[in-house]
Amino acid sequence: MPSPEENSQDHASDSPAQDDNQHPSDSQQKAPADRDKTYSESDDAGKEDNPDEEEDTGPALYKRPIFWIVGGLVLAIVIIGGILWWLHARQYESTDDAFVDTHMVRLAPQVAGVLVWVADVDNRHVKPGDLLAVIEPSGPRAQQEQALADVRQAGATIGQAQAQLQVARANGAKAEADTIAADAAAIKARRDYRRYEALARVNRAAVASTQIDAARAEAESREGEALSAHRQAQSIKDNIRVAQEQVKSARAQYHSQQAKARQAAVTINDLRLTASVSGQVVERSVNVGSYVAPGTQLLAIVPDQIWVTANFKETQLTLMRPGQHADIIVDAFPGVHFDGHVDSIERGAGQAFALLPAQNATGNYVKVVQRVPVRILFDRPDPRHWSIGPGMSVSPRVKVR
């Protein structure tokens, strides 16, 4: 027979099962509470493991006043900054379609020949008058000597013509004197003859017939001599005119020979090729011994005077005028600003000067904003940036307001 203790244990072990069967709803009600308790315990455990983590029990960020205050200040700064940037940017017009430009000087001979000397000036600076090349001068030198000899001969011909003119003028003066003397003798003889005739009419016996005949003959002879003297004087005058024409012809020949001599000197000078402008020598394509013909390009010179050709859009030219300040940035020297000014604006868009200009009157038409070349000059070229040359890209900015 079981003892009272065993009965009490069996009763105690059976009572929970009976309570569970009798009150299932109570166990279901207790389960969520147990789960909540389990979750809270796990959260407490997590908080114990991460003591630095603070519990966020406040309102959301966008609901806090500080968020709207800071946001309003940032928005105001952005708006004010945008307005200030627009007010500043509207004063300028800029483009990246720009490059350094200049008028390249290309050196070419005017006579054919062989180069006997060429200066070693590749990529070096030269000044006007510097000798760059020499062509073989044998033929042109002989032509120059012949021309100088012809000039001397023409000068001697002038001297001879002038001497003949002096002789002709002296003969002319003598002929004039002879003419005056012959006229005077003819007049005296004529008067004597008239007096004899008058005396014979008054008194026939006063004058013999032979005297009258002699006076008549003397008058006729003197008139003939006077006529001959006039003709001789006229002939000498003609000789003087001929001598004068010979002098003119000799002088013209002299000037012609002088012109030939100058042409020969020019040809000699053309054999010595010199720099015509100050700049840097580039693109040398010949050397000593090269045969060159007239027009053959030997080398090119980049002048010191350079500028910027900026192709602005036609809509950017509304307020642009010559003389306006320009800020120039060369891609080869980033961060360096060069001062300049607008020199001129080309009258016409670039496409109007193309080899095959557009014919907008035919076919379909699509409007495209054209670009107009604007020349910008450097105000103060910096010798430290001497390597700036044609074709380099630049970014100019022109102050138009």
HUSULQUI-V115144 format. One record per helix or strand. SS is the DSSP state (H for helix, E for strand). FROM is the first residue (numbers start at 1). LEN is the number of residues. If there is no record, write none. Layout:
ss=<SS,SS>
from=<FROM,FROM>
len=<LEN,LEN>
This chain:
ss=<H,H,H,H,E,E,E,E,E,E,H,H,H,E,E,E,E,E,H,E,H,E,H,E,H,E>
from=<4,24,61,65,92,98,105,113,125,131,138,204,209,272,279,291,297,307,314,325,331,337,350,371,383,393>
len=<19,26,3,25,4,4,4,6,2,5,65,3,62,3,4,2,7,7,3,6,3,9,4,8,3,7>
